[in-house]
Amino acid sequence: MLDGTIRILLLAALVQPAYAYDEDEPLSTAADMSQWCKEMTYGELSTRSDRVFNWTLSIVTRGNAYVVDGKWRVDGQDVRVECRSRIGAARKYATYRILAGDGG
């Protein structure tokens, strides 16, 4: 019994979601920000539906911040997401919002 428990604990320690980042790691590039946004919003949306696909995005720099305007296809509807972070800020300070679907 103890051997099985150790295996389960070891497996739980090795299996982590794709979006498990070091919270203090900075978002220094637009590519870092877009990847963080994609993985965080996918993680959130996939808890609501198993049909989350077709990620598209645009990213802009506004002052000293990255702003991602993204879109997922979820259950036949487009769902917009928005992510923001100050350039170079730690990931723990970045934010994302799931916006209403467009009905299309």
Secondary structure, 3 states (H helix, E strand, C coil): CHHHHHHHHHHHHHCCCCCCCCCCCECCCHHHHHHHHHHHHHHHHHCCCCCEEEEEEEEEEECCEEEEEEEEEECCEEEEEEEEEECCCEHHHCEEEEEEECCC
